[in-house]
Amino acid sequence: MAQSIPDGIKLLQAVYKNKSAKDVLQKAYDANPKDPQAIYWLGIANVAKNREVLSADGVTAARGIYQKALQDGVNDPLIWVGQGTMDILESNNINAAKQKFEQAITATTETRGKNKGKPSAAILNAIGFANSLGASTVGDPLYGIEKLKQAAAIDLTNPDIMTVMGICYLKTGGENGGEAVKAFQDAISRDPKNARAMWRIGKVYQSQNNKESLEQYFNNAIAADPTSPAPYLELFNYYSNRDVVRAKGYLDDFLKYADKDPLNDFFYAEYLFRAGKYSESLAKAKEIEASAGLASAPRLSLLYAYNYDRLGDSVAARDNVIKFFDAKLDIQSQDYELAVKLLSKFPGREAQTVGYLEQAIGNDTSRVNKLGYMNQAAALYGKAKMYKEQLFWLNKVMVAKGSMAESDYYYTTLAALNAKDYTQTMDYAKKYMAAFPDKPQPYTFYKRAAIGSDADTTSGTGVEALKYLDSVYDAVNKEKYKKDIFLNKYYAILYYIKKTNTLKKSPDFKVKSDGTKTP
């Protein structure tokens, strides 16, 4: 039986059946090249590779399909939405995209009848979908959510509206994971066999490392549609570091149901790495590169890096991880960890490594992960004794957290001291004292900074700072700190003795008969 456009859409939503989807949609387009649905979905099929990532070449191809349709007289609102989608994916020109989206909404809004004033739910859904694509910085997911809510109120049965809404929520940040899950659950309420929404919920719980829930929803997705490859791959990825034998079973099922694609051999090469067969994994990766090309499988460079790292070739591992990140394709959040590990072995690479961490911060929606990357940057600079840079990142951590634990005060104040930024050291030490008055470290840091601020004991800044410290000692526990107070007074006496001796040696210094002195 001939497959239809809805069949092609379903294959497209299965993620790893995009090649099959494109074939179905191409046939539908060839049969009726002026059908707006066929035109729109063929464009979208060109954008998606046989992966979750987007294809830059496909964006150009899709743009060409939509432009040809307009030239051929298919001036349909859905084609305008397709063009707006490419505006977002090509250059993130959100204003140009919104202009086309709003034009499509206006053109499809009913002017009479029971639906008067209501736009097309399908158009609103397509607009939401456009803003669900790409990384968190691509498109306007909040605008997408707004349109999808309108669509959901008009079309009460289409589960795809709610699934796309959930993806948009995920793009707005990890704090909206709950809203995303709720949207996916609403999709399941509309269609109890919606494997796509179940898989999406599983991915949310996977990001939280919630084993029980991720397994539940991935297995629910498999039960709903045993031929859907995506949940098998997620379970393979989850177990690849935990139970290689079990992971292999999931990989076999993934390869069974996914499109036959030489690039899917990548996952087998990855399995060989997980199984500790590093040389075999390298050999398989080289086979894939020879048959498909590195540009078609950019993650091969990363797999090379992993294998070379395990085989003890740090230089080859470093070169391949740099090649992977320079390509700027198919980068995933966990990849930055390897880059930091490898590049931190080579002194002088700190700025480059932190550059990768900045990319991770920009692309990751999880607040916890962002803080982790910031702390990694601080630790990297600290290890390199680049204390000013370390302090910069610790300050970013403090701002992002909004509060400071005792360890935060300790490391930030110490970094400021090591950076010889004595003013900032004393500022942090004051806050440290106030927050943790029973800890000895803030007093020590403050005193070292006070003395450091007047290295040759001539300006008197150290004396004034130590007077403040003595006032704190008096307020906290004068008896406990009496020795410290004595030492601070002794420091002041030495300062005044030194200053007096310096003045005596000055030819301009004189004591007048009235007791005043010059200068």
Backbone torsions as a table, in degrees:
resi	resn	phi	psi	omega
1	MET	NA	134.2	-179.2
2	ALA	-63.4	138.2	179.5
3	GLN	-86.1	149.7	-174.3
4	SER	-108.0	177.9	176.7
5	ILE	-58.6	-45.3	176.7
6	PRO	-57.3	-34.8	176.4
7	ASP	-64.1	-42.2	178.5
8	GLY	-63.8	-39.3	178.6
9	ILE	-63.9	-42.3	179.9
10	LYS	-63.0	-41.7	177.3
11	LEU	-63.9	-39.5	179.6
12	LEU	-62.7	-40.2	-178.4
13	GLN	-72.8	-16.2	176.6
14	ALA	-75.7	-3.9	175.1
15	VAL	71.0	-59.0	-174.5
16	TYR	-93.7	19.6	172.7
17	LYS	-122.7	28.5	-175.6
18	ASN	-65.8	-33.8	178.9
19	LYS	-64.7	-45.1	176.8
20	SER	-62.5	-40.5	179.3
21	ALA	-60.3	-45.1	-178.7
22	LYS	-62.7	-39.5	178.8
23	ASP	-61.5	-44.8	-179.7
24	VAL	-63.7	-45.7	-176.9
25	LEU	-71.1	-31.3	176.2
26	GLN	-64.8	-41.0	178.2
27	LYS	-64.6	-40.5	178.2
28	ALA	-63.8	-39.6	178.5
29	TYR	-66.8	-44.5	-179.7
30	ASP	-62.2	-34.8	-179.8
31	ALA	-72.0	-30.3	-178.9
32	ASN	-150.2	80.0	-173.9
33	PRO	-68.6	-1.8	177.4
34	LYS	-111.1	11.1	176.7
35	ASP	-80.9	114.3	-177.5
36	PRO	-55.5	-38.5	179.4
37	GLN	-62.8	-46.4	-179.7
38	ALA	-63.2	-41.2	-179.7
39	ILE	-64.1	-49.8	-177.1
40	TYR	-59.6	-50.5	-174.1
41	TRP	-72.5	-29.1	174.3
42	LEU	-65.3	-38.7	175.6
43	GLY	-60.5	-46.2	179.5
44	ILE	-63.4	-39.1	179.0
45	ALA	-63.6	-31.8	177.0
46	ASN	-69.6	-32.6	-178.6
47	VAL	-68.1	-39.1	-175.3
48	ALA	-87.2	127.5	170.6
49	LYS	-79.2	-170.5	175.4
50	ASN	-83.0	47.7	-176.4
51	ARG	-153.2	-179.6	173.1
52	GLU	-81.1	-18.2	-176.1
53	VAL	-75.8	168.3	-178.4
54	LEU	-102.8	150.7	-178.5
55	SER	-101.9	120.9	178.5
56	ALA	-63.5	-41.9	177.5
57	ASP	-62.9	-36.5	-179.8
58	GLY	-65.4	-33.7	178.0
59	VAL	-62.1	-43.3	177.8
60	THR	-62.7	-42.8	179.5
61	ALA	-63.8	-43.3	-179.9
62	ALA	-63.7	-42.0	177.6
63	ARG	-57.0	-42.5	179.4
64	GLY	-63.9	-39.4	178.8
65	ILE	-62.3	-44.6	-178.2
66	TYR	-69.1	-40.0	179.8
67	GLN	-65.5	-38.8	178.0
68	LYS	-63.1	-41.0	179.6
69	ALA	-59.8	-44.5	179.9
70	LEU	-64.8	-39.9	178.6
71	GLN	-65.2	-30.1	179.8
72	ASP	-85.3	5.1	175.9
73	GLY	91.2	9.0	177.9
74	VAL	-89.2	75.5	-175.7
75	ASN	-91.2	70.4	-172.9
76	ASP	-106.6	143.2	179.5
77	PRO	-54.8	-33.5	179.8
78	LEU	-65.7	-33.1	176.5
79	ILE	-69.0	-36.5	176.5
80	TRP	-62.0	-41.4	178.0
81	VAL	-63.6	-39.9	176.7
82	GLY	-59.8	-43.0	177.2
83	GLN	-62.2	-43.4	178.5
84	GLY	-62.2	-36.6	176.8
85	THR	-60.3	-41.9	179.1
86	MET	-70.1	-31.8	174.5
87	ASP	-57.7	-40.1	179.7
88	ILE	-70.5	-48.5	-173.9
89	LEU	-73.6	-28.7	-176.5
90	GLU	-81.2	-46.2	-174.7
91	SER	-140.4	8.9	-177.1
92	ASN	53.6	38.5	178.3
93	ASN	-83.8	82.3	-173.4
94	ILE	-67.0	-37.8	-178.8
95	ASN	-63.4	-44.0	178.3
96	ALA	-63.2	-40.0	179.9
97	ALA	-64.5	-46.2	-178.1
98	LYS	-62.8	-34.2	178.3
99	GLN	-60.5	-43.3	178.9
100	LYS	-69.9	-39.2	-179.7
101	PHE	-62.2	-47.5	-177.9
102	GLU	-65.9	-34.5	176.7
103	GLN	-62.8	-41.1	179.5
104	ALA	-67.2	-39.0	178.3
105	ILE	-62.8	-47.3	-179.6
106	THR	-60.5	-42.6	-176.6
107	ALA	-67.7	-25.4	-176.4
108	THR	-104.7	5.6	178.2
109	THR	-77.7	126.2	-178.8
110	GLU	-64.9	139.3	-179.0
111	THR	-105.0	-6.7	177.1
112	ARG	-157.7	173.7	179.8
113	GLY	84.0	-172.5	-176.1
114	LYS	-66.5	-22.0	179.3
115	ASN	-100.6	19.0	-179.4
116	LYS	-55.2	131.3	178.8
117	GLY	87.3	-4.2	-178.4
118	LYS	-101.6	128.8	176.6
119	PRO	-78.1	176.2	178.7
120	SER	-72.4	125.6	177.5
121	ALA	-63.0	-34.5	179.6
122	ALA	-64.4	-39.7	177.8
123	ILE	-66.9	-44.4	178.5
124	LEU	-61.0	-40.5	179.3
125	ASN	-64.7	-41.7	178.9
126	ALA	-64.2	-35.5	177.0
127	ILE	-67.1	-43.5	176.3
128	GLY	-60.5	-42.5	179.2
129	PHE	-60.3	-42.5	179.3
130	ALA	-57.0	-39.2	-178.0
131	ASN	-85.5	-4.2	176.2
132	SER	-89.8	-14.1	-175.4
133	LEU	-80.3	151.5	173.7
134	GLY	81.1	-174.6	-178.4
135	ALA	-73.6	176.7	-174.4
136	SER	-63.2	-22.9	-178.5
137	THR	-90.3	-0.8	-177.5
138	VAL	-98.5	131.6	178.9
139	GLY	74.5	-168.1	-179.8
140	ASP	-131.1	88.3	-175.5
141	PRO	-62.0	-31.1	178.6
142	LEU	-66.7	-39.7	174.6
143	TYR	-62.5	-41.5	177.9
144	GLY	-61.2	-43.4	179.2
145	ILE	-61.9	-42.2	178.9
146	GLU	-57.3	-46.3	-179.0
147	LYS	-69.7	-35.6	-179.8
148	LEU	-69.3	-34.6	175.7
149	LYS	-64.2	-39.0	175.5
150	GLN	-62.7	-43.7	-179.2
151	ALA	-62.8	-41.4	-178.5
152	ALA	-64.7	-31.7	179.0
153	ALA	-75.2	-24.4	-179.9
154	ILE	-88.9	-47.3	-179.9
155	ASP	-106.2	108.6	-172.9
156	LEU	-90.2	2.0	-173.9
157	THR	-121.1	-22.2	-174.4
158	ASN	-73.3	112.3	-178.4
159	PRO	-70.9	-24.6	-176.9
160	ASP	-60.7	-33.3	179.1
161	ILE	-58.3	-45.6	-177.1
162	MET	-72.6	-35.1	178.5
163	THR	-64.6	-45.1	178.8
164	VAL	-64.5	-36.8	177.2
165	MET	-61.4	-42.2	178.3
166	GLY	-60.2	-41.4	178.7
167	ILE	-64.1	-41.0	176.9
168	CYS	-61.3	-41.3	177.7
169	TYR	-60.6	-40.6	179.4
170	LEU	-62.3	-34.5	179.7
171	LYS	-68.5	-21.5	-177.7
172	THR	-81.7	-8.9	177.5
173	GLY	132.7	153.3	-177.6
174	GLY	-59.3	-24.9	-179.5
175	GLU	-66.8	-14.8	178.9
176	ASN	-102.5	18.9	177.6
177	GLY	-59.8	-35.6	179.0
178	GLY	-64.5	-41.8	177.5
179	GLU	-65.3	-36.6	178.8
180	ALA	-63.7	-47.3	179.9
181	VAL	-60.9	-41.0	178.8
182	LYS	-60.2	-42.8	179.0
183	ALA	-63.9	-42.5	178.5
184	PHE	-64.0	-39.2	178.0
185	GLN	-65.6	-35.2	175.4
186	ASP	-64.1	-35.4	176.7
187	ALA	-63.7	-40.1	178.9
188	ILE	-68.0	-35.1	176.2
189	SER	-61.8	-36.1	178.8
190	ARG	-75.0	-30.9	-179.8
191	ASP	-144.8	95.7	-176.5
192	PRO	-59.6	-14.2	179.0
193	LYS	-105.4	24.2	-175.2
194	ASN	-81.2	89.4	-177.3
195	ALA	-63.8	-33.0	-178.9
196	ARG	-61.5	-46.1	179.9
197	ALA	-66.6	-38.7	178.4
198	MET	-63.3	-43.2	177.8
199	TRP	-60.6	-41.8	-179.9
200	ARG	-63.4	-40.5	177.3
201	ILE	-64.0	-41.7	177.5
202	GLY	-57.3	-39.1	179.4
203	LYS	-66.1	-35.4	176.8
204	VAL	-62.3	-47.7	-179.4
205	TYR	-69.3	-29.0	176.0
206	GLN	-64.7	-39.2	178.5
207	SER	-65.1	-22.9	178.2
208	GLN	-95.4	1.0	-177.7
209	ASN	56.9	36.3	178.9
210	ASN	-91.7	90.9	-171.8
211	LYS	-57.7	-48.5	-175.8
212	GLU	-60.3	-46.6	-176.2
213	SER	-73.9	-39.7	-179.4
214	LEU	-64.7	-40.9	178.0
215	GLU	-64.2	-41.2	-179.3
216	GLN	-58.0	-49.2	-174.2
217	TYR	-77.8	-34.1	175.4
218	PHE	-66.4	-40.5	177.9
219	ASN	-69.2	-34.8	174.4
220	ASN	-61.5	-40.4	179.2
221	ALA	-63.9	-40.7	178.7
222	ILE	-65.4	-41.2	178.6
223	ALA	-64.5	-37.5	-179.4
224	ALA	-70.5	-36.6	179.0
225	ASP	-149.6	91.4	-177.1
226	PRO	-61.6	-16.6	-178.6
227	THR	-91.9	-0.2	179.3
228	SER	-78.8	116.4	-173.2
229	PRO	-74.8	-27.4	-170.4
230	ALA	-57.3	-47.5	-178.8
231	PRO	-64.4	-31.2	176.3
232	TYR	-63.1	-41.2	-179.5
233	LEU	-66.6	-39.1	178.6
234	GLU	-62.6	-42.1	179.5
235	LEU	-68.7	-34.3	174.0
236	PHE	-61.2	-48.3	-179.8
237	ASN	-61.5	-39.0	-178.2
238	TYR	-66.5	-44.0	-174.8
239	TYR	-88.7	-8.1	-175.8
240	SER	-61.7	-27.6	177.2
241	ASN	-99.8	0.6	-173.5
242	ARG	-120.1	-40.6	-176.6
243	ASP	-151.5	92.5	-172.5
244	VAL	-62.9	-37.0	-179.2
245	VAL	-64.2	-47.0	178.7
246	ARG	-64.4	-39.9	178.8
247	ALA	-60.0	-39.7	-179.3
248	LYS	-60.7	-37.4	177.9
249	GLY	-62.2	-43.1	178.0
250	TYR	-66.6	-37.3	178.4
251	LEU	-63.4	-41.8	178.5
252	ASP	-59.6	-42.5	179.2
253	ASP	-67.1	-39.3	177.6
254	PHE	-59.6	-48.8	-178.6
255	LEU	-65.5	-28.6	178.9
256	LYS	-66.6	-40.3	-172.6
257	TYR	-101.1	-20.0	179.2
258	ALA	-74.6	162.5	174.1
259	ASP	-56.3	144.8	174.3
260	LYS	-72.1	112.3	-171.5
261	ASP	-146.8	125.5	179.8
262	PRO	-56.7	-25.6	179.5
263	LEU	-70.4	-21.2	177.1
264	ASN	-69.9	-18.2	173.5
265	ASP	-62.5	-19.4	177.0
266	PHE	-55.7	-40.8	-178.2
267	PHE	-67.1	-31.1	176.0
268	TYR	-69.9	-40.8	176.3
269	ALA	-62.1	-36.5	177.5
270	GLU	-66.9	-40.4	176.4
271	TYR	-59.0	-43.7	179.5
272	LEU	-59.2	-38.7	176.4
273	PHE	-63.0	-47.2	-179.2
274	ARG	-61.2	-31.9	-179.2
275	ALA	-80.5	1.0	178.4
276	GLY	83.7	11.0	-179.4
277	LYS	-97.5	71.3	-169.2
278	TYR	-67.5	-41.8	179.6
279	SER	-66.2	-39.9	177.9
280	GLU	-66.2	-38.2	178.4
281	SER	-63.7	-43.0	177.3
282	LEU	-60.7	-44.1	-179.1
283	ALA	-62.1	-42.4	179.6
284	LYS	-65.2	-41.1	179.3
285	ALA	-61.7	-39.3	179.5
286	LYS	-67.9	-34.0	174.8
287	GLU	-61.1	-45.7	-178.9
288	ILE	-63.4	-43.1	179.5
289	GLU	-61.9	-39.5	-179.2
290	ALA	-66.8	-34.8	-175.8
291	SER	-89.5	-36.3	-174.1
292	ALA	-111.0	-22.3	-178.3
293	GLY	90.4	145.6	-177.7
294	LEU	-66.0	-33.7	-179.6
295	ALA	-64.0	-30.2	179.8
296	SER	-79.6	-20.2	-178.4
297	ALA	-137.4	71.3	-174.6
298	PRO	-60.2	-24.2	-178.6
299	ARG	-73.4	-7.9	174.1
300	LEU	-59.9	-39.6	178.9
301	SER	-59.1	-39.1	179.1
302	LEU	-68.0	-40.3	178.3
303	LEU	-64.5	-39.5	173.7
304	TYR	-56.6	-45.8	-177.9
305	ALA	-60.1	-45.3	178.4
306	TYR	-59.1	-47.6	-177.0
307	ASN	-66.3	-45.2	179.3
308	TYR	-63.1	-35.7	177.4
309	ASP	-61.2	-46.2	179.6
310	ARG	-68.2	-28.3	179.3
311	LEU	-85.9	0.2	174.2
312	GLY	87.3	10.0	179.1
313	ASP	-98.7	83.8	-174.7
314	SER	-65.6	-33.8	-178.4
315	VAL	-67.6	-46.4	178.4
316	ALA	-64.3	-38.1	178.3
317	ALA	-63.0	-46.1	179.4
318	ARG	-61.0	-47.0	-177.2
319	ASP	-61.9	-37.5	-179.1
320	ASN	-74.0	-35.4	178.9
321	VAL	-70.0	-34.6	175.7
322	ILE	-65.7	-42.8	178.0
323	LYS	-59.3	-41.2	-179.5
324	PHE	-63.6	-47.8	-177.3
325	PHE	-71.8	-31.7	177.9
326	ASP	-65.5	-30.1	179.1
327	ALA	-69.5	-25.5	177.6
328	LYS	55.3	41.4	179.6
329	LEU	-129.0	135.6	171.6
330	ASP	56.8	38.0	178.0
331	ILE	-81.9	131.1	179.5
332	GLN	-115.2	158.8	-170.9
333	SER	-57.7	-38.0	-176.7
334	GLN	-72.3	-13.0	-177.1
335	ASP	-69.4	-28.9	-176.8
336	TYR	-65.1	-29.6	-180.0
337	GLU	-60.7	-43.8	178.9
338	LEU	-66.2	-41.9	180.0
339	ALA	-59.0	-44.8	179.8
340	VAL	-64.4	-43.8	-179.3
341	LYS	-59.8	-46.4	-175.1
342	LEU	-73.7	-47.1	-175.6
343	LEU	-71.7	-26.3	179.8
344	SER	-69.0	-11.8	176.6
345	LYS	-76.8	-12.8	-174.1
346	PHE	-117.4	105.3	179.5
347	PRO	-56.4	144.2	-179.3
348	GLY	94.7	-5.8	-179.3
349	ARG	-100.7	11.3	-173.2
350	GLU	-59.3	-46.4	-177.1
351	ALA	-63.4	-40.2	178.7
352	GLN	-64.6	-43.2	-179.7
353	THR	-63.6	-44.6	179.1
354	VAL	-65.8	-30.2	174.9
355	GLY	-59.5	-39.4	176.6
356	TYR	-67.0	-38.9	178.5
357	LEU	-65.1	-35.6	176.7
358	GLU	-64.6	-37.4	174.3
359	GLN	-61.4	-43.0	-179.4
360	ALA	-61.8	-42.4	179.3
361	ILE	-61.9	-40.5	-179.1
362	GLY	-69.7	-29.7	-174.5
363	ASN	-96.3	-21.2	-175.6
364	ASP	-89.4	136.9	-179.7
365	THR	-94.3	-7.1	-176.9
366	SER	-84.8	123.8	178.2
367	ARG	-61.9	-40.1	179.9
368	VAL	-61.5	-44.5	179.7
369	ASN	-65.9	-40.4	178.7
370	LYS	-59.4	-44.9	178.4
371	LEU	-62.3	-38.3	178.3
372	GLY	-61.7	-43.0	178.9
373	TYR	-64.9	-41.5	179.3
374	MET	-62.6	-42.6	178.5
375	ASN	-65.2	-35.9	176.5
376	GLN	-63.4	-42.0	178.6
377	ALA	-62.2	-43.3	179.1
378	ALA	-63.2	-44.2	-179.2
379	ALA	-64.3	-38.5	-179.7
380	LEU	-62.7	-46.5	179.3
381	TYR	-69.3	-34.5	177.7
382	GLY	-63.5	-42.4	178.7
383	LYS	-62.1	-34.6	179.9
384	ALA	-84.3	2.1	-178.0
385	LYS	59.8	31.1	175.0
386	MET	-98.3	77.2	-165.5
387	TYR	-72.0	-31.0	177.7
388	LYS	-64.2	-42.1	178.1
389	GLU	-67.8	-38.0	177.1
390	GLN	-61.5	-43.8	180.0
391	LEU	-62.7	-39.4	178.2
392	PHE	-56.6	-45.4	-177.7
393	TRP	-74.5	-34.4	176.2
394	LEU	-65.8	-35.2	175.2
395	ASN	-64.2	-38.6	177.4
396	LYS	-64.4	-38.3	177.2
397	VAL	-61.5	-45.0	-178.4
398	MET	-60.8	-44.0	180.0
399	VAL	-64.5	-43.0	-178.0
400	ALA	-66.7	-37.0	-179.2
401	LYS	-74.3	-37.1	-179.3
402	GLY	82.4	-7.4	177.4
403	SER	-153.6	163.9	-176.3
404	MET	-128.4	129.5	171.3
405	ALA	-82.6	172.4	-179.2
406	GLU	-60.3	-39.3	179.6
407	SER	-64.7	-34.4	177.8
408	ASP	-64.5	-45.4	176.8
409	TYR	-59.3	-44.1	-176.3
410	TYR	-60.3	-55.0	-173.7
411	TYR	-70.7	-34.3	179.1
412	THR	-69.5	-43.5	179.4
413	THR	-66.7	-40.5	178.3
414	LEU	-63.8	-41.4	179.0
415	ALA	-62.7	-41.6	178.2
416	ALA	-62.6	-40.0	178.4
417	LEU	-65.5	-46.0	179.2
418	ASN	-63.4	-31.1	178.4
419	ALA	-78.5	-2.5	-178.0
420	LYS	61.2	27.7	173.9
421	ASP	-94.1	81.3	-169.9
422	TYR	-69.3	-33.6	178.3
423	THR	-62.2	-47.5	-179.9
424	GLN	-68.3	-35.0	177.1
425	THR	-58.2	-47.8	-178.5
426	MET	-66.8	-35.1	177.2
427	ASP	-62.5	-47.0	179.1
428	TYR	-66.6	-39.3	-178.9
429	ALA	-63.2	-37.0	176.8
430	LYS	-60.6	-45.4	178.6
431	LYS	-66.4	-37.3	178.7
432	TYR	-62.4	-45.6	178.4
433	MET	-59.6	-44.6	-177.2
434	ALA	-65.3	-38.0	-177.3
435	ALA	-79.6	-35.0	-176.4
436	PHE	-136.0	70.9	-174.2
437	PRO	-64.5	-19.8	-178.5
438	ASP	-86.7	-8.2	-179.9
439	LYS	-84.6	136.1	-178.7
440	PRO	-76.3	-25.1	-171.4
441	GLN	-59.6	-43.7	-176.8
442	PRO	-61.9	-34.1	179.1
443	TYR	-68.2	-40.6	178.6
444	THR	-64.4	-46.3	179.6
445	PHE	-60.5	-44.0	-177.9
446	TYR	-62.1	-45.4	-177.6
447	LYS	-64.6	-42.4	179.7
448	ARG	-63.3	-38.1	178.5
449	ALA	-69.9	-39.5	179.5
450	ALA	-60.8	-46.7	179.8
451	ILE	-69.7	-38.9	178.9
452	GLY	-63.5	-28.4	-179.1
453	SER	-69.7	-14.4	178.5
454	ASP	-133.9	68.3	-169.9
455	ALA	-57.0	-37.8	-178.4
456	ASP	-101.4	13.3	176.0
457	THR	53.6	49.9	-179.8
458	THR	-123.0	-27.1	-173.5
459	SER	-85.1	-26.3	-178.9
460	GLY	88.9	-0.9	-179.4
461	THR	-64.8	-34.7	179.0
462	GLY	-63.9	-39.5	-179.8
463	VAL	-63.0	-46.8	-179.4
464	GLU	-63.0	-40.3	180.0
465	ALA	-66.3	-39.4	-179.7
466	LEU	-70.3	-26.7	174.2
467	LYS	-62.1	-41.1	176.9
468	TYR	-62.9	-42.6	-179.5
469	LEU	-62.1	-40.5	177.9
470	ASP	-62.2	-35.8	178.7
471	SER	-66.0	-34.1	176.9
472	VAL	-69.0	-44.1	177.2
473	TYR	-56.3	-44.0	179.9
474	ASP	-59.5	-41.2	-176.5
475	ALA	-75.2	-35.3	-175.0
476	VAL	-81.2	-55.8	-177.8
477	ASN	-171.3	88.2	-174.2
478	LYS	-61.0	-39.4	-178.7
479	GLU	-65.0	-43.2	-178.3
480	LYS	-63.0	-35.8	-173.2
481	TYR	-106.1	21.3	-175.6
482	LYS	-63.4	-33.7	178.0
483	LYS	-66.8	-40.9	179.7
484	ASP	-65.0	-39.9	178.4
485	ILE	-62.9	-42.1	179.1
486	PHE	-60.7	-45.2	-178.9
487	LEU	-64.4	-36.3	177.4
488	ASN	-66.8	-39.9	177.3
489	LYS	-64.5	-39.5	179.8
490	TYR	-62.9	-41.5	176.8
491	TYR	-59.1	-42.7	-179.3
492	ALA	-64.4	-41.1	179.2
493	ILE	-61.2	-45.1	179.6
494	LEU	-61.2	-39.1	178.7
495	TYR	-61.3	-47.4	-177.5
496	TYR	-67.7	-35.1	176.4
497	ILE	-63.3	-45.7	-179.5
498	LYS	-62.8	-41.0	-179.0
499	LYS	-66.0	-40.3	179.0
500	THR	-62.8	-45.0	179.9
501	ASN	-63.6	-37.4	178.3
502	THR	-65.1	-42.2	179.5
503	LEU	-64.3	-38.9	-179.3
504	LYS	-61.1	-33.3	-177.7
505	LYS	-81.3	-9.7	-178.5
506	SER	-79.9	125.9	-179.9
507	PRO	-65.4	-19.1	-178.9
508	ASP	-87.8	-7.7	-175.5
509	PHE	-87.0	125.0	178.5
510	LYS	-141.5	147.2	173.8
511	VAL	-103.0	120.6	-177.9
512	LYS	-78.9	168.7	-178.3
513	SER	-65.3	-25.5	-179.9
514	ASP	-87.3	5.6	177.2
515	GLY	94.6	-12.9	177.8
516	THR	-78.9	164.7	-177.7
517	LYS	-135.3	161.8	177.9
518	THR	-123.7	155.5	-0.9
519	PRO	-77.1	NA	NA
